[in-house]
Amino acid sequence: MTGTLHIVGLGPGGAEHRTPAAARAVAEAEVVVGYGAYVDMVEDLLGAAQRVVRGVMGEEERRADEALVLAAEGARVALVSSGDAGVHGMAARTLARAAELDAGERPEVVVVPGVSAAQAAAAVAGAPLTDDFAVVSLSDIHMSWDRIEHRLRALAASGIAIALYNPRSSRRTEGFDRAVAILREARGDDGPVVLAHDVTRPGEAVRRTTLGALDPERVTMRTVVLVAGDTARDAGPWLVAVRGAAAVRA
Ligand SMILES: C[S@@+](CC[C@H](N)C(=O)[O-])C[C@H]1O[C@@H](n2cnc3c(N)ncnc32)[C@H](O)[C@@H]1O
C-alpha cells in the first residue's frame, strides 16, 4: 500500500504568508522532510508524534528519494520547500524521480503551491512584476555559468523585469558582478533595482537602488533582487510596471 507525498511550498518565511493548504499538509503529515532551515519554518505546526527528517543543503536529490521511499512505504509525507516548491524548489526534481518509479509503487504526489520570494518582494516595493517578468537563479551548482549568462543576456535585451534568485554568497561573488555588468550594458545605470532581504521574516529589509549604484555587499543568499523592466516607473512611493505603458527605459 502506498501513501501520499505532499511537496509543499511554505511561502517566503512568515507564517501569515503560508497558505492554509500548506499548513494542513504539514500538520497532517506523519513524516516531515526538508532542509533544516525550512523545517524551522513549520516548527509551530509540528506535533510530538511526527517524525522529522532534517536535510542539508546540496542533498536535494537524496531528500527527494527519502521522501518518496517513505511515502511509497505507506506514510503521509510532507516534503517542505521555501516559497513555491515549483520555483527553484523541490518540486521538479522530486516529480522527475517519482516518474521513474513503477506505477504500482508510486505514491500519490500532490504539489502544494506557495508564495514565491519574488512575489513577496514585489508586494513590498509596489507592483514591479505586473508586466512580464522572468525568474533567474544565479546558482551554478546544477547549471554552468555560461548557460546562465546566455539566458541573462537574452533577458537583459528583452526589457522584461527579472527576479534574481540565489544571487550571491560569500564564496560565490563573481557571478553577481557579471550579472550586474550584463544588465547595466543592456539597460543603463538608471534601471531601478529592488534588493529584498529576508522578506516577511524578522529583519526584513527592502531597499530601492539602481543598476549603477547597486552595492553588491548588500546582496546575500537571503536576498531576492528585482531588476525593473522597461515599463517600470515610480508611482508615489511605489515602483509599478504598467503593461501597455510606453517603455520608460530603452
Ligand atoms: C533555493 S531558492 C528558493 C526559492 C523559493 N522556492 C521561492 O519560490 O521563493 C533560494 C533563494 O530564494 C530567495 N528567497 C527565498 N526566500 C526569501 C526571502 N524571504 N527573502 C528574500 N529572498 C528570498 C533568495 O534569493 C534565495 O537565495
The ligand as a Gaussian input file, in Angstrom:
#p B3LYP/6-31G(d) Opt

LIG

0 1
 C       16.601000      27.830000      -3.457000
 S       15.831000      29.374000      -3.815000
 C       14.226000      29.048000      -3.221000
 C       13.176000      29.912000      -3.870000
 C       11.785000      29.574000      -3.370000
 N       11.362000      28.279000      -3.869000
 C       10.757000      30.645000      -3.752000
 O        9.834000      30.364000      -4.526000
 O       10.888000      31.757000      -3.219000
 C       16.501000      30.383000      -2.538000
 C       16.561000      31.845000      -2.946000
 O       15.253000      32.400000      -2.892000
 C       15.320000      33.759000      -2.467000
 N       14.498000      33.879000      -1.235000
 C       13.755000      32.911000      -0.686000
 N       13.074000      33.391000       0.383000
 C       13.408000      34.695000       0.501000
 C       13.016000      35.740000       1.402000
 N       12.149000      35.523000       2.387000
 N       13.545000      36.964000       1.220000
 C       14.416000      37.205000       0.204000
 N       14.818000      36.244000      -0.685000
 C       14.319000      35.021000      -0.534000
 C       16.797000      34.084000      -2.257000
 O       17.300000      34.643000      -3.465000
 C       17.390000      32.708000      -2.026000
 O       18.766000      32.661000      -2.363000

